[in-house]
Amino acid sequence: MAYQPENPDYAVSPFTGMTWRHWVDAGNLLLDGVFRHIPSWDNPLRLPRHETAVTYPQPGHPLWRQNSEIFEGVARTLLIAGPLLAHFPDLESSGIPLGEYYRRAILRLTDPDSAEYIGNIEEIVAESGDNPYQMTCECASLVIALRTAPTVLWDALSQNERDRVAKVFSDWAHRRTHPHNWRLFNILILAFLSDHGYPIDPEVYEDHLRVVRSFDAGDGWYRDGTLFDYYSVWAFQFYAPLWAHTTGYRTMPEMAAAIEASSNDLLRTYDRIFDRAGRQIMWGRSNIYRFAASAPLGAAFLLENPSIEPGLARRVMSGNLLQFLGHPGFWVNGLPSLGFYGPFPPLIQPYSCAASPFWFGNAYHAVALGPDHPLWTATEKEGSWAGVSDGEVAETELPGPGMVVAQYGSSRASEIRTAKVVIARKSGMLPHYSRLSFHSAFPWQADTADGQPSMHYRFTAEGRSWRPNLILYGGRRDGVLHRRLVYEFEGAFGDLPAIDLADFTLPEGLVRCDRLRITQPDASLSLAHYALPVFGGKCVVEERTVGPGVPALTASSAGRQLALVGVRGWKSLQARREAGLHPEAPESVLLIANSHRAPRYGGEPLRISLLLHRMNDEPWSDADLWPFTGFDIHFTGPGGSAPAVEFKLANGTIQTVAYGQCEGSLAI
């Protein structure tokens, strides 16, 4: 069922062939996948589930929780249907007139006498506590659709029906919400009510707006609660410009101007996080939302003066859409699977249901702009990728979110090295954030049975494995990114094991030069590369010795390759074949470097490694795997306390990794 654009237009879209009409076709395909499961317009929008262990509703959930699943299906599929109905008001799917279906569905969900009623808020609070509930999120999605296609969805309701819907909106908009991106949901709902003549509490409204702006960390990124992830872009940088466009410029121009300035900061560099084809990186929670990651590129054109070229925005958005809709594993029962490419339970959070992936419909708001908008008529452009040649790496530092973006000219891939990560050590979302780096061509896989994560250090001592849950940002100096990794942080460092991370890029990957800060005796440390997906059961693993007798491992499968070189401090290398852990293939190979440290104090403090990648079948030469002519280790700073490593590279340059200035620059 993979989507392929019919009659692609490579004149206006030389990189993707995608136009407004192709986005409409893809939207119809998504909606047809939904409505093939809806027998008639009187049936609720409850989608079939292929995963039941993690997602809601679960057995024993109250009726309102079960109906929340229906509400999510209606509201999130409307993110796609709304923009299409704005241009095709008579649109049908599987013989069902969509405008009529959605109007009826909305009225049933807000009718206390309906079996699909989402529930009385006071009764829900009395039963389950004064907590945030999913209905707040879905009311916001519904508001977006009502604004996008008002003639079909809102104006067609009677006054009594509109009043009933507005009462539900008001109930949820004025209740407790989560202290992060959810405040935007309340803002959109309250703005809709006010714009349509319904009373709101202005103090609540303004408090939400002020707090949302307080999350702005710089470089166009918002901190979502305690984290940085795609919520900064598919929530803050979509909902906030939408609010500015519909309400803010007219009623609160200074606030709207601040939102526009932040969005433009993001737009100046955001395309670099996508690879040359527009593919996104698997990173952070809720990645089942996929190409919602490109929503701010469309929302840019709701701003009065966007800082991104329309042809560049469309090129990334279309590549991002094709990354998933064009992947055959994406579809299960004609619907988006709960995963990244195909089904992948480790990626799922318990707040999701079968309809949750349709959050990617936020990107579809760009379709509402219409086929004659410059976003759809401008010629596609490569943007920053145009200046990245084979053998070159372009790096962008974003101190606000604590991130460095690398664009690899040879592999056409993007990579992010992230920091400012702090997560409870027992959190199930730890694997989504705590990694040394994230890559567009090598998504992270689930931990092995004995706890080895991909692209990460595993530390074992005192008879147990420790979990790395804090990454501090130390900044990029002289081409080297400095961070600190801390294990099982709970508010104080004490004697917690930690690693000072330092890395710099080469044309095909990273040099890691890390310093151990470990006092646990009899400790084992392992470092895993990215996981290599194995397609068709075929993978070639080769052991090599390079440079001055240094071990190296390479692995190759279906045009993707990885190489791991244990430059210094490693006892052995191994290749492990795993099954059922990778988000893209049934099997995978993990290249791992191992070491052991017996004493509590003393011993070799450095672990130096080379982690390379390729997107072709070209064999690795010895020169590829040992790009050094030598390296020197010496000590600097007062009393010679700080190690420094001078890498002499085969291209004639020298790269120095020095730890003397790290401590005072660490940030969260």
C-alpha positions in Angstrom: 0.0 0.0 0.0 3.1 2.3 -0.1 2.3 5.7 -1.5 4.0 6.7 -4.8 3.1 10.0 -6.4 1.4 9.7 -9.7 2.8 11.9 -12.5 5.4 13.6 -10.3 6.2 17.1 -11.3 10.0 17.4 -11.4 9.9 20.8 -13.0 8.6 22.6 -9.9 9.7 19.9 -7.5 13.0 18.6 -8.8 13.9 16.7 -5.6 10.6 15.0 -4.6 8.2 15.5 -7.5 5.5 16.3 -5.0 3.0 19.1 -5.4 -0.2 20.3 -3.6 -2.2 17.8 -5.7 0.1 14.9 -4.6 -0.4 15.9 -0.9 -4.1 15.9 -1.5 -3.9 12.4 -3.0 -1.8 11.2 -0.1 -4.3 12.6 2.3 -7.2 10.8 0.5 -5.2 7.6 0.8 -4.8 8.1 4.5 -8.5 8.8 4.9 -9.5 5.9 2.8 -7.5 3.7 5.1 -9.6 5.0 8.0 -13.0 4.9 6.5 -12.6 1.4 5.0 -13.1 0.4 8.7 -16.3 2.6 9.2 -19.4 0.8 7.9 -21.6 3.9 7.8 -21.8 7.5 9.0 -23.5 6.4 12.2 -20.6 4.2 13.3 -18.0 5.6 15.7 -14.5 6.2 14.5 -12.9 3.5 16.5 -9.9 2.0 14.5 -8.7 -1.6 14.7 -5.7 -2.2 16.9 -2.6 -4.2 16.1 -1.1 -3.5 19.5 -2.9 -3.9 22.8 -0.2 -4.4 25.5 0.8 -0.7 25.8 -1.8 1.5 24.2 -5.2 2.5 25.6 -7.9 1.7 26.3 -7.1 -1.2 28.6 -9.6 -3.8 30.1 -11.4 -2.2 33.0 -11.0 1.4 31.7 -14.2 3.5 32.3 -16.5 4.3 29.4 -15.2 7.9 29.2 -11.7 6.5 28.7 -12.9 4.2 26.0 -14.8 7.0 24.3 -11.6 9.1 24.5 -10.2 6.7 21.9 -13.1 7.6 19.6 -12.6 11.3 20.2 -8.9 11.0 19.4 -9.8 9.2 16.1 -12.2 12.0 15.1 -10.1 14.9 16.1 -6.8 13.6 14.7 -8.0 12.4 11.4 -9.7 15.8 11.0 -6.2 17.3 11.0 -6.1 15.8 7.5 -9.7 15.9 6.6 -10.2 19.5 7.6 -7.7 21.0 5.1 -9.1 18.8 2.3 -12.7 19.7 3.2 -11.8 23.4 3.1 -11.1 22.9 -0.7 -13.4 19.9 -1.4 -16.5 20.4 0.8 -18.2 17.4 -0.9 -15.3 15.0 -0.2 -16.3 11.4 0.3 -14.4 8.3 1.5 -15.7 4.7 1.1 -19.0 6.3 0.1 -19.3 8.3 3.3 -19.7 12.1 2.9 -17.0 13.3 5.3 -18.4 16.6 6.2 -21.7 15.0 7.3 -19.8 12.2 9.1 -17.6 14.5 11.1 -20.4 16.8 12.1 -22.5 13.9 13.4 -19.5 12.4 15.2 -18.7 15.7 16.9 -22.3 16.1 18.1 -22.4 12.5 19.4 -19.2 13.0 21.4 -20.6 16.1 23.0 -24.1 14.8 23.7 -24.6 13.5 27.3 -27.3 11.2 26.0 -25.0 9.5 23.4 -23.2 6.3 24.0 -20.1 8.0 22.6 -20.2 11.0 25.0 -16.7 11.8 26.2 -18.0 12.3 29.7 -18.9 14.9 32.3 -15.8 16.6 33.5 -16.9 16.9 37.1 -17.8 13.2 37.2 -14.4 12.3 35.7 -12.5 14.4 38.2 -14.6 13.0 41.1 -13.8 9.4 39.9 -10.2 9.7 38.8 -8.8 12.9 40.4 -8.1 16.5 39.2 -5.6 15.5 36.5 -5.0 16.4 32.9 -7.0 14.2 30.5 -6.7 13.4 26.8 -9.8 15.3 26.0 -8.0 18.6 26.3 -5.5 17.6 23.6 -8.3 16.4 21.3 -10.4 19.5 21.8 -7.5 21.5 20.5 -7.2 19.4 17.3 -10.9 19.8 16.8 -10.6 23.5 17.1 -8.0 23.6 14.4 -10.3 21.7 12.1 -13.3 23.9 12.9 -11.2 27.0 12.0 -9.7 25.3 8.9 -13.0 24.3 7.3 -15.6 26.4 9.1 -18.2 26.3 6.4 -18.4 22.6 6.4 -17.8 21.8 10.1 -18.9 24.8 12.3 -21.2 27.0 10.4 -23.3 24.1 9.4 -24.2 23.4 13.0 -27.3 25.0 14.5 -26.8 27.6 17.3 -27.9 25.1 19.9 -25.4 22.6 18.6 -22.6 25.1 18.5 -23.4 26.1 22.1 -23.2 22.5 23.2 -19.8 22.0 21.6 -18.6 25.3 23.0 -19.6 24.2 26.5 -17.5 21.1 26.3 -14.6 23.2 24.9 -14.9 25.7 27.8 -15.1 22.9 30.4 -11.8 21.4 29.2 -10.0 24.7 28.4 -10.5 26.0 31.9 -9.4 22.8 33.7 -6.0 21.6 34.8 -3.5 20.9 32.0 0.0 19.5 31.8 2.8 22.0 32.6 4.4 21.8 29.2 3.2 21.8 25.5 -0.4 21.1 26.7 -0.8 24.7 27.7 -1.0 25.4 24.0 -4.1 23.3 23.7 -5.9 25.4 26.3 -4.7 28.6 24.5 -6.1 27.4 21.1 -9.4 26.4 22.7 -9.8 29.6 24.7 -8.9 31.7 21.7 -11.5 29.9 19.6 -14.2 30.5 22.2 -13.4 34.1 22.6 -13.3 34.7 18.9 -16.8 33.2 18.6 -18.3 35.3 21.4 -18.2 32.8 24.2 -16.9 33.9 27.7 -13.5 32.9 28.9 -11.3 33.6 31.9 -8.8 36.1 30.6 -6.4 35.5 33.5 -6.2 31.8 32.7 -5.7 32.6 29.0 -2.9 35.1 29.6 -1.2 32.9 32.2 -1.0 30.0 29.6 0.5 32.4 27.0 3.1 33.8 29.4 4.2 30.4 30.6 4.5 29.0 27.0 6.8 31.9 26.1 8.8 31.2 29.3 9.8 27.8 27.9 11.7 29.4 25.0 15.3 28.3 25.4 16.8 30.0 22.4 17.7 29.0 18.8 13.9 28.6 18.2 13.6 25.7 20.6 11.3 25.4 23.6 11.9 23.1 26.5 9.0 20.8 26.9 8.7 20.3 30.6 12.3 19.1 31.3 13.2 17.9 27.9 14.0 18.9 24.3 12.5 16.8 21.6 10.1 17.1 18.6 7.4 18.5 20.9 9.3 21.8 20.6 8.5 21.8 16.9 5.3 19.8 16.3 3.6 21.5 19.2 5.2 24.8 20.2 6.3 25.8 16.7 3.0 24.7 15.1 0.4 25.7 17.6 2.0 29.0 18.6 2.2 30.3 15.0 -1.3 29.1 14.4 -2.5 31.1 17.4 -0.6 34.2 16.2 -2.2 33.8 12.7 -5.8 33.3 13.9 -5.9 35.5 17.0 -2.6 36.9 18.2 -1.6 39.4 15.5 -5.1 41.0 16.0 -5.5 40.9 19.8 -2.0 40.6 21.3 0.5 41.8 18.7 3.5 41.9 21.0 3.1 38.3 22.1 2.5 37.3 18.5 5.7 39.1 17.4 7.7 37.3 20.1 6.3 34.0 18.8 7.2 34.9 15.2 10.7 35.8 16.2 11.2 32.5 17.9 9.8 30.6 14.9 12.1 32.4 12.6 15.1 31.5 14.8 14.1 27.8 14.4 13.5 28.0 10.7 17.0 29.4 10.0 18.5 26.0 10.9 15.8 23.4 11.3 16.0 21.9 7.8 19.5 20.7 8.7 18.2 18.1 11.1 16.6 16.3 8.2 18.8 14.4 5.8 19.4 15.4 2.2 16.2 13.6 1.1 14.1 15.2 3.9 14.1 12.1 6.2 13.8 12.8 9.9 15.7 11.3 12.8 14.1 8.9 15.3 14.5 10.8 18.5 12.4 11.5 21.6 9.0 10.3 22.7 5.9 10.1 20.5 7.8 9.3 17.4 4.8 7.4 16.1 3.7 11.0 15.0 6.5 10.8 12.3 6.2 13.7 9.8 4.5 16.0 12.3 8.2 16.9 12.7 7.9 19.0 9.5 4.7 20.9 10.6 6.5 24.1 11.6 7.8 24.4 8.0 4.2 24.8 6.8 3.2 26.8 9.8 6.0 29.3 8.9 3.6 30.7 6.2 1.1 31.6 8.8 3.7 34.2 10.1 3.7 37.7 8.7 7.4 37.5 7.7 8.7 33.9 7.6 12.5 33.4 7.4 12.5 30.2 5.3 12.1 30.0 1.5 8.9 28.2 0.5 10.7 25.9 -2.0 13.0 24.7 0.8 10.1 24.2 3.2 8.2 22.1 0.7 11.2 20.0 -0.2 11.7 19.0 3.4 8.0 18.5 4.1 7.5 16.3 1.0 10.6 14.2 1.6 9.5 13.8 5.2 6.0 12.6 4.1 7.5 10.2 1.5 9.9 8.8 4.1 6.9 7.1 5.8 3.9 6.9 3.4 6.3 5.5 0.8 7.5 2.8 3.2 5.6 -0.5 2.9 6.1 -1.3 6.6 4.3 1.9 7.5 0.8 0.4 6.8 -1.1 -2.2 8.9 -4.7 -2.7 8.0 -4.5 0.3 5.7 -3.6 2.5 8.7 -0.4 4.0 10.0 1.3 1.4 12.2 2.3 2.2 15.8 6.0 2.5 15.3 8.5 4.4 13.1 8.6 2.5 9.8 6.7 -0.6 10.8 5.2 -1.7 14.2 7.7 -1.1 17.0 6.4 -1.5 20.6 9.5 0.1 22.3 8.5 3.4 20.6 5.0 3.5 22.0 3.8 5.3 25.1 0.7 4.3 27.1 -1.1 7.6 26.3 -1.4 6.5 22.7 -4.2 4.6 20.9 -4.7 3.3 17.4 -5.5 6.7 16.0 -2.6 8.5 17.7 -0.3 8.6 14.7 -2.6 10.9 12.9 -1.1 13.7 14.9 1.1 13.9 11.8 -1.9 15.6 10.3 -0.5 18.8 11.8 1.7 19.0 8.7 -1.4 18.9 6.6 -2.4 22.4 7.7 -0.1 23.5 4.9 -2.6 22.1 2.4 -5.2 24.5 3.7 -3.0 27.4 2.2 -4.2 26.3 -1.2 -2.5 25.3 -4.5 -1.6 28.9 -5.5 0.3 29.7 -2.3 4.1 30.2 -2.8 4.7 27.2 -0.5 3.2 25.0 -3.4 4.3 27.0 -6.4 7.9 27.9 -5.7 10.6 25.6 -7.1 12.1 23.2 -4.5 15.4 24.1 -3.1 18.1 22.2 -1.2 18.9 24.9 1.3 21.9 24.2 3.5 22.5 20.8 1.9 23.5 22.5 -1.4 26.8 23.5 0.3 27.7 20.1 1.7 29.9 18.2 -0.8 31.1 14.6 -0.7 33.8 14.3 2.0 32.5 17.3 3.9 30.7 17.6 7.1 28.7 20.7 8.0 28.0 21.2 11.7 25.6 23.6 13.4 25.7 24.2 17.2 22.4 25.0 18.9 23.3 25.9 22.5 19.7 26.6 23.5 18.6 22.9 23.3 22.2 21.7 23.8 22.5 20.1 20.4 25.0 19.8 17.5 23.7 18.9 14.1 26.1 17.2 11.6 25.3 17.0 7.9 27.4 14.3 6.2 28.0 15.0 2.5 29.2 11.5 1.7 26.3 9.6 3.2 23.7 12.4 2.8 22.7 11.7 6.4 22.0 13.9 9.4 23.1 13.2 12.9 22.4 15.0 16.2 24.4 14.8 19.4 22.1 15.9 22.1 22.4 17.0 25.8 20.4 18.8 28.4 18.8 15.4 29.1 17.5 14.6 32.6 15.1 11.7 33.0 14.0 9.6 36.0 16.3 6.6 36.1 13.3 4.2 36.1 11.5 6.0 33.2 10.5 3.9 30.2 11.3 6.9 28.0 15.0 6.8 28.9 16.0 5.0 25.7 14.3 7.7 23.6 16.6 10.4 24.8 19.8 9.0 26.5 22.0 8.2 23.6 25.4 9.5 22.5 23.9 10.5 19.1 20.9 10.0 16.8 21.2 9.3 13.1 18.8 9.6 10.2 19.9 6.3 8.6 20.5 4.2 11.7 17.5 4.6 14.1 18.1 3.4 17.6 17.1 -0.2 18.5 15.7 -1.6 21.8 18.2 -2.7 24.4 19.5 -6.2 24.3 18.4 -8.8 26.8 21.5 -8.1 29.0 20.9 -4.3 28.8 23.2 -3.1 26.0 21.8 0.0 24.3 22.8 1.0 20.8 25.0 4.1 20.4 25.7 4.3 24.1 27.9 3.2 27.0 26.8 0.4 29.2 28.3 0.4 32.7 28.2 -2.6 35.1 29.5 -2.7 38.6 28.5 -3.9 42.1 26.6 -6.8 40.5 24.2 -4.6 38.4 23.9 -2.4 35.3 23.6 1.3 35.9 21.3 3.5 33.8 22.6 6.8 32.2 19.9 9.4 32.8 21.6 12.7 32.8 23.6 14.4 30.0 25.0 17.8 30.7 26.0 20.2 27.9 29.5 21.6 27.8 29.5 23.4 24.5 31.5 23.0 21.3 35.1 24.4 21.4 37.6 24.2 18.6 35.5 21.7 16.7 35.0 19.4 19.7 31.6 18.8 21.5 31.9 18.4 25.3 29.2 16.8 27.4 29.0 14.8 30.6 27.1 11.5 31.0 26.0 10.7 34.5 24.5 7.4 35.7 21.4 7.1 38.0 21.3 10.8 38.9 18.7 11.6 41.6 19.6 15.2 42.6 23.2 14.9 43.7 26.3 13.6 42.0 28.1 12.0 45.0 30.1 9.0 43.8 27.9 8.3 40.8 29.7 7.0 37.8 30.1 9.5 35.0 31.9 9.9 31.7 33.2 13.2 30.2 32.2 12.9 26.6 34.2 14.6 23.8 33.7 13.9 20.1 34.5 15.5 16.8 33.4 14.6 13.2 35.3 13.0 10.3 33.8 12.7 6.8 32.3 9.4 7.7 31.5 9.5 11.4 32.8 10.4 14.8 36.0 10.2 16.9 35.1 9.7 20.5 37.7 10.6 23.1 36.0 10.1 26.5 37.3 10.4 30.0 36.1 8.1 32.8 35.0 9.5 36.1 34.4 6.2 37.8 35.3 5.1 41.3 33.4 1.8 41.4 35.9 -1.1 41.5 35.6 -4.2 39.3 33.7 -2.2 36.7 32.9 -3.2 33.1 32.3 -0.7 30.4 31.1 -1.3 26.9 30.4 1.0 24.0 28.0 0.1 21.2 27.8 1.7 17.7 24.5 2.3 15.9 22.6 -0.9 15.2 22.9 -2.1 11.6 19.6 -3.4 10.2 20.0 -6.7 8.4 17.8 -7.1 5.3 17.2 -10.5 3.7 19.2 -12.2 6.4 22.5 -11.1 4.7 25.2 -9.3 6.7 28.9 -9.4 6.3 31.0 -8.9 9.5 34.8 -8.5 9.2 37.5 -8.3 11.8 40.5 -6.2 11.0 43.7 -4.9 12.5 44.6 -1.3 11.5 47.2 1.3 12.4 49.6 0.2 15.1 47.9 -3.2 15.8 44.5 -1.7 16.7 41.3 -3.9 16.4 38.5 -2.9 14.0 35.1 -4.4 13.2 33.0 -3.7 10.1 29.5 -4.8 9.2 27.6 -4.4 5.9 24.1 -5.2 4.8 22.1 -3.9 1.8 24.1 -0.8 1.1 24.6 0.3 4.7 27.8 -0.1 6.6 29.2 0.5 10.1 32.7 0.4 11.4 34.0 0.4 15.0 37.7 0.9 15.8 38.9 0.5 19.3 41.6 3.2 19.2 42.7 3.2 22.9 41.5 1.7 26.2 39.5 -1.2 24.9 40.1 -4.8 25.6 38.1 -6.5 22.9 35.5 -5.9 20.1 32.5 -8.0 19.3 29.7 -8.2 16.8 26.3 -9.4 18.2 23.4 -10.4 16.0 20.0 -9.7 17.5 16.4 -10.4 16.5 13.3 -8.4 17.1 14.9 -5.2 18.5 15.3 -3.0 15.5 12.6 -0.6 14.2 13.3 -1.2 10.5 14.4 -4.8 10.1 13.7 -8.2 11.8 17.4 -8.7 12.5 20.3 -6.4 13.4 24.0 -6.4 14.2 25.5 -4.5 17.0 29.2 -3.7 17.1 30.5 -3.4 20.7 33.8 -2.4 22.3 34.5 -3.9 25.8 36.8 -3.0 28.6 37.2 -3.7 32.3 38.6 -1.6 35.2 39.6 -3.4 38.4 40.9 -0.8 40.8 38.7 1.8 42.5 41.2 4.5 41.7 43.8 4.8 39.0 43.9 2.9 35.7 43.5 4.2 32.2 41.0 7.1 32.2 40.5 7.5 28.4 38.4 5.5 26.0 39.1 6.5 22.4 37.1 5.0 19.6 36.2 5.6 16.0 32.6 5.1 14.9 32.0 5.3 11.1 29.1 4.8 8.8 28.5 4.5 5.0 25.5 4.4 2.8 27.1 2.3 0.0 28.9 -1.1 -0.5 32.3 0.3 -1.0 34.9 -1.7 1.0 36.7 -0.1 3.9 40.4 0.5 3.3 42.9 0.6 6.1 43.3 4.3 5.5 39.5 4.7 6.1 39.7 2.8 9.4 42.8 4.5 10.6 42.7 8.2 9.5 45.5 9.2 11.9 49.2 9.7 11.4 49.5 9.6 15.2 48.2 11.1 18.4 49.8 12.5 21.6 48.5 12.5 25.1 49.7 15.1 27.6 48.4 16.9 30.6 47.5 20.6 30.8 46.1 23.1 33.4 47.2 23.8 36.9 49.4 21.0 38.2 48.9 19.1 34.9 45.4 17.9 36.0 43.6 17.9 32.7 44.4 15.3 30.0 44.6 16.5 26.4 44.8 14.4 23.3 46.3 15.8 20.1 45.1 13.8 17.0 47.2 14.1 13.9 45.0 13.4 11.0 46.0 12.0 7.6 44.6 15.0 5.9 47.3 17.1 7.5 45.1 18.7 10.2 45.4 18.5 14.0 42.5 18.1 16.3 43.0 18.6 20.0 40.6 17.3 22.7 41.3 19.1 26.0 39.3 18.8 29.2 40.6 21.7 31.1 37.7 24.1 30.5 34.8 21.7 30.9 33.6 21.9 34.5 32.5 25.5 34.5 30.6 25.3 31.3 28.3 22.3 32.0 24.6 23.1 31.7 21.2 21.4 31.8 
